[in-house]
């Protein structure tokens, strides 16, 4: 039996520079499934099947999923509003915001070029801000992101939730409802401060 391989396989490169190739296989019940792998193997594809998409999570995990036409859509302007608010504050610029399952999720960085690491590099190696920025892309590849705030659309407005860390943790109950333009500045500004843990 011979196996033929796609001449130009579908590939995807994540933020860490890792390349994944699209493959097709079968489940134990004989159903067709699609997946990505770091090496080219049997079942590699030269075309993405209709109705599917390759996606990358905030932590650079790459997968294949079926496109859900009924999924809630977040306006690009709303996501841009949250990202712009984060960008206003130097301490919040390492945070990330993305749409996950029809909600805007804000993630805090763990690792990478944190303020603490930047101070250490400056003090220990006399690195200039320019030199630090040159190393940022490589350092950021090791950054892990953890969800901390969630904006869920409800009746044309949003409800905001924060991550809790007592007991089993998980999302809090809704802290407030209202326009995103009012909620985003108020709640994003608590990130990285003691005020965040006082939100109830």
Secondary structure by P-SEA (a helix, b strand, c coil): cbbbbbcccbbbbccccbbbbbbccccccbbbbbbccccccccccccccccbbbbbcccccccccccccccccccaaaaaaaaaaaaaccccccbbbbbcccbbbbbbbcccccaaaaaaaaaaccccaaaaaaacccccccbbbbbcbbbbbccccbbbbbbbcccccccccccccccaaaaaaaaccccccccccccc
